[in-house]
Amino acid sequence: MDINDTLCGLLKERGITSVIIKGRQMTDEMVLAMNKLLNGSKICLLELFEAQLQGNKIDVLLHNLHTNITLKILRLPYNDLGIEGIKHLCGSLSINKTLQELSLEGNEIEEESLSLLCSCGPDLCLTSLSLANCNLQPPGGTHIANLLKSNTTLKSLGLPGNELKLEGITPISQALRNNTLLTSLDLSNNLLGVPGINTLCNSLLHNTTLQTLDVASNQIGEGIIEIAQLLVFNKTIQSIGLRDNRPPRKRLTPTLWKFFQLIGNRPTFTTVNIRKNILPGDGEYPSMILTVLKNNYMFHIHQDFVFDRLCSEGFKLFNKMNQVKRASFDWLAHWSTLDSSFQETILFLTLISNKPSSSLSLLTKDTLSHFFSYLIFAMAPRQFNWDNSKIQSLIATYCHYNPQ
């Protein structure tokens, strides 16, 4: 018996539900054996990454997909499927009614192939489709729009890295205007620019189902304000990705300030990703984050918080006081003499530590513990007023993370 058949027989016997093969070329024998595995097994997830499924291999692999009732997730990233592969895939998808998630990431899908795939819209029962990095280009926008108009099941659509630009996002935006199914949309890295984001936002003013939107790496810059104005009226969107939209060598912090001021305290809006939008050493950034978190305790902000400057100052002060023993340190007497430049940072850390379910994940326990250690010894002449309850709260926070 062929070793591939033996392996597939063993997988069936053991009741394996997930098969993931990465970076291995699938021979004709392996593809045939995988086909047999899909027939009558309990496989729910199949991922073949860079398996080189050219020619009729995809047809052989999916020959029994139309009768399969267990496979829920199919991922075929970076397989160079080509027009023939897409044809075979569409033939199976139009019949299969149980597959829920499909990823074709990294397959360069030309317009003819995309048109064929999207024309299956009425027959597709997918709830999630990823066409990331498929080089769809602006003409692909029209076909994606047709899919959104005709399909009745799709809830999540991933289109990052396709250079759709303004020409491609325009028909998609028009389709989203009346779409009542899609809840998650990834448009990151599509060169949308300010005109593209304006077009998208104008359409989403009328959308009442989309909850998650990612427009990272789109050269938006000041267009972030347009998104804020959208969020003022659209109460459905809960999470938005704005990562890496700062123009080269320009500060985006003032724009982000306006963004947060416009959206205000909106309890239904919980997550924003603003990574790679802050220039190193931007002193205004901590104040902005602190203000936002104080005004909305439901808010989670994903951002790399840089402590380099503050920590270096802490080290200098710590070195001056390295003779002070922590055991004999009078906490309440000295907290009020901390340098004011640390005040907002301490409050920021305290807010984080009091939000255990937060998705910030900015700090490890070690980082927080070490930073508080710097602050404890950071004495400076400038004074600021804190009542004892605030000081005791901060001390309790420190003790919680560093009880020794």
Salt bridges, closest charged atoms under 4 A:
ASP5 OD1 - LYS36 NZ 3.67
GLU47 OE1 - ARG75 NH1 3.30
ASP59 OD1 - HIS88 ND1 3.64
GLU84 OE2 - LYS87 NZ 3.78
GLU111 OE2 - HIS143 NE2 3.11
ASP282 OD1 - ARG251 NH2 3.16
GLU284 OE1 - ARG251 NH2 2.77
ASP304 OD1 - ARG275 NH1 2.28
GLU313 OE2 - LYS316 NZ 3.51
ASP339 OD1 - ARG382 NH2 3.19
